[in-house]
Amino acid sequence: MVVDETPEVYCALFYAAGRVQHAGGRVQLLYVIEPESQFWEGVRQAQLEEQTIKARAVFRLLRRELNNKGFEGVATEDVIREGKKAEVILKQIDEDEDVSVLVLGASTEASGPGPLVAAFTGGPIPIPVTIVPGDSAIEDIKAPA
């Protein structure tokens, strides 16, 4: 699953963790550092380092949330990649044969479900995609998983 700092990431995380509890496996947490147009390599390197530190903090926060919601036994794998999100996701799926389902949280904003949900519901993707409503209660997520 793709992780970021949006509220809907928690719904996707809890769904993926519930699925792993029932079916086995692990939750792969993919943090994508999107490139910024910088002309100086030194500035670019500093931004990459900052984003990597931020990604690790997000991973720690999400694991803490898993533990707090009763998913402490769920194995996770942290992956940090750089590039455009949709392209990186497809590349990760292609390169890691253990990735079997893409779980995305849908935004509750009036503007739509979010760019990743839009990107992966309209075109071909080699694995199933599960869209979790971003306003789902943890009890609702745990029940069907």
FENRALIN-V600522 format. One record per residue. N is the residue number from 1. RES is the residue in one letter. SS is DSSP state (A for helix, B for strand, O for the rest). PHI is phi in degrees with one decimal (* if undefined). Layout:
BEGIN
N_RES_SS_PHI + N_RES_SS_PHI
END
This chain:
BEGIN
1_M_O_* + 2_V_B_-89.9 + 3_V_O_-112.9 + 4_D_O_-156.0 + 5_E_O_-109.0 + 6_T_O_-84.7 + 7_P_O_-61.7 + 8_E_O_-71.6 + 9_V_A_-63.0 + 10_Y_A_-66.9 + 11_C_A_-63.2 + 12_A_A_-64.4 + 13_L_A_-61.3 + 14_F_A_-66.5 + 15_Y_A_-63.1 + 16_A_A_-61.5 + 17_A_A_-65.2 + 18_G_A_-63.6 + 19_R_A_-63.8 + 20_V_A_-66.0 + 21_Q_A_-59.9 + 22_H_A_-86.7 + 23_A_A_-108.7 + 24_G_O_90.4 + 25_G_O_104.1 + 26_R_O_-148.4 + 27_V_B_-100.7 + 28_Q_B_-89.7 + 29_L_B_-99.4 + 30_L_B_-105.2 + 31_Y_B_-107.2 + 32_V_B_-105.5 + 33_I_B_-91.7 + 34_E_O_-83.3 + 35_P_O_-67.5 + 36_E_O_-109.7 + 37_S_O_-77.9 + 38_Q_O_-126.1 + 39_F_O_-89.3 + 40_W_O_-103.0 + 41_E_A_-60.6 + 42_G_A_-60.8 + 43_V_A_-66.9 + 44_R_A_-61.0 + 45_Q_A_-61.7 + 46_A_A_-62.3 + 47_Q_A_-65.6 + 48_L_A_-62.0 + 49_E_A_-63.2 + 50_E_A_-62.5 + 51_Q_A_-67.0 + 52_T_A_-66.6 + 53_I_A_-61.9 + 54_K_A_-62.0 + 55_A_A_-60.4 + 56_R_A_-63.7 + 57_A_A_-66.1 + 58_V_A_-63.1 + 59_F_A_-58.4 + 60_R_A_-61.7 + 61_L_A_-61.5 + 62_L_A_-67.0 + 63_R_A_-64.0 + 64_R_A_-61.6 + 65_E_A_-63.7 + 66_L_A_-59.1 + 67_N_A_-62.0 + 68_N_A_-68.0 + 69_K_O_-101.4 + 70_G_O_91.3 + 71_F_O_-109.5 + 72_E_O_-63.6 + 73_G_O_-86.5 + 74_V_O_-80.3 + 75_A_O_-77.2 + 76_T_B_-125.0 + 77_E_B_-130.0 + 78_D_B_-95.2 + 79_V_B_-131.1 + 80_I_B_-118.5 + 81_R_B_-134.8 + 82_E_B_-114.8 + 83_G_O_146.0 + 84_K_O_-78.8 + 85_K_A_-51.2 + 86_A_A_-60.6 + 87_E_A_-66.2 + 88_V_A_-65.0 + 89_I_A_-60.3 + 90_L_A_-62.2 + 91_K_A_-65.9 + 92_Q_A_-63.5 + 93_I_A_-61.8 + 94_D_A_-65.9 + 95_E_A_-85.4 + 96_D_O_-116.1 + 97_E_O_-68.0 + 98_D_O_-78.5 + 99_V_O_-76.4 + 100_S_O_-114.0 + 101_V_B_-146.2 + 102_L_B_-100.1 + 103_V_B_-108.1 + 104_L_B_-126.5 + 105_G_B_-92.5 + 106_A_B_-90.0 + 107_S_O_-65.9 + 108_T_O_-99.2 + 109_E_O_-67.6 + 110_A_O_-65.1 + 111_S_O_-74.5 + 112_G_O_129.1 + 113_P_O_-74.2 + 114_G_O_115.0 + 115_P_A_-66.6 + 116_L_A_-71.3 + 117_V_A_-60.6 + 118_A_A_-62.6 + 119_A_A_-67.0 + 120_F_A_-102.6 + 121_T_A_-106.8 + 122_G_O_-105.9 + 123_G_O_-128.5 + 124_P_O_-71.7 + 125_I_O_-142.4 + 126_P_O_-76.4 + 127_I_O_-134.0 + 128_P_B_-65.0 + 129_V_B_-117.5 + 130_T_B_-110.5 + 131_I_B_-104.9 + 132_V_B_-106.5 + 133_P_B_-56.9 + 134_G_O_-70.1 + 135_D_O_-110.2 + 136_S_O_-71.4 + 137_A_O_-80.4 + 138_I_A_-57.5 + 139_E_A_-64.5 + 140_D_A_-69.2 + 141_I_A_-73.0 + 142_K_A_-67.1 + 143_A_A_-59.6 + 144_P_A_-82.2 + 145_A_O_-65.1
END
